[in-house]
């Protein structure tokens, strides 16, 4: 075989390689763009997103009472704290806490603590909203699933949960009306 | 055939214990395929792709659908408006059904024209007819799920077909409904069956493919493969041909999905089901229209139902109805003409099925129905006694090398 003809073959191979690679690439892009709608349909739909905020009237919530409202399918705890509870929450040293945060970082109006009532460990709903509930060693909330203790500010103090109870984004529309979300 | 050599050590390790790669290499790569297949042979793979598309989009739709009379219609509207890309997925599924039938109908007529149902491919053909029946059942139940007016009244009319059965008919219909009319129980069982039947179809398709690979594809000349000179390896020759056909198919499919998504549907199905009011004009989906025309052509309840199911039943026994040893219509001059008459007849039946059952349409439906059964029950068995077939070529290679149009002339010359 002469040098000329072998280089010709090589040239053809390059052309074929290009065709094969571009065919695979096109098929890959096609498959991916077909797959995306099928995957994305599992994300929250427009009507689910539209229900993502909830308003709560706090006017009938007396000192020392708690209410639980549903927001995005999850419970939200709102507690009207007593002056004693506020004092404890504010005065405790945050050094040495697992997720150190001051009480003032976690409230807008210190009378009301608003928390997503889902334990940050594995998603159970902690006890402590009802008067008869076990509230744990720190008087706030206690998760019965794996024994996490939260204080009056919803901070993790003892047990397996890695972080404090989440504070949802909310706004006071008036003194006694808040909107979550 | 030589054992394939795999370079990848993982593939080698697996293949030694589970010869899945050898199997795929035999059936998808080296698989010897007649070298003269035309584009009508694309429709089998297209049907397979359509089936997979329907299953994938269907599973996704079922994640967002509620099978309850109070919520079904709203949940479909929610898919169309609120679910991310829901409109696209539903339109693909909806039009996918139509395109699946288009592809399968072409596939069936291909088989009829080239005699692909003849020995030794009788079981292959019968499995195919079984797939068609399963598809029809699945498509019908799927059309009920959006719970629009056409869904409801289509379900009512079709399930009532069974009431034509003497003595037990009424009990069967009550059993199908799970009540005394099409209602929530009916919707629930239809959803369940609509979900599971496609997987039954997949099972029959696998049997269809095993039967196909036993003797390989038929071909436009309809004569058996004589040796390796008559075949090409499936890959890359037919994989690339199938892919090209797929590209063309997807162009049409995408055009329908994006620009005419409701062309093949019926606007009444965007009105929620109302058991108190029947729409003025009830028509099934277009792919059922020829069968619907046959049903209405017979002026007797039981007779209509029997002829309608009979129109598919004759397909099951077709391999034994056709007495001609010659497969391809290319060598059957009279049969070829009648084939196109049958195609026209089926299209005419489809048209008549969409027209109101009155006046000239009834008479035409009866003529067209009569022709359909004449074609299968009389023409197929008797024509071979009258028809003088053209001489067959010696092998597939001969007409391929000399041009298909001169094939028979070549064969004659060879004989001299």
Boltz contact constraints between the chains, C-beta under 6 A:
constraints:
  - contact:
      token1: [A, 37]
      token2: [B, 85]
      max_distance: 6.0
  - contact:
      token1: [A, 37]
      token2: [B, 88]
      max_distance: 6.0
  - contact:
      token1: [A, 37]
      token2: [B, 89]
      max_distance: 6.0
  - contact:
      token1: [A, 38]
      token2: [B, 60]
      max_distance: 6.0
  - contact:
      token1: [A, 40]
      token2: [B, 84]
      max_distance: 6.0
  - contact:
      token1: [A, 40]
      token2: [B, 85]
      max_distance: 6.0
  - contact:
      token1: [A, 41]
      token2: [B, 60]
      max_distance: 6.0
  - contact:
      token1: [A, 41]
      token2: [B, 83]
      max_distance: 6.0
  - contact:
      token1: [A, 41]
      token2: [B, 84]
      max_distance: 6.0
  - contact:
      token1: [A, 41]
      token2: [B, 85]
      max_distance: 6.0
  - contact:
      token1: [A, 43]
      token2: [B, 84]
      max_distance: 6.0
  - contact:
      token1: [A, 45]
      token2: [B, 82]
      max_distance: 6.0
  - contact:
      token1: [A, 45]
      token2: [B, 83]
      max_distance: 6.0
  - contact:
      token1: [A, 46]
      token2: [B, 82]
      max_distance: 6.0
  - contact:
      token1: [A, 47]
      token2: [B, 82]
      max_distance: 6.0
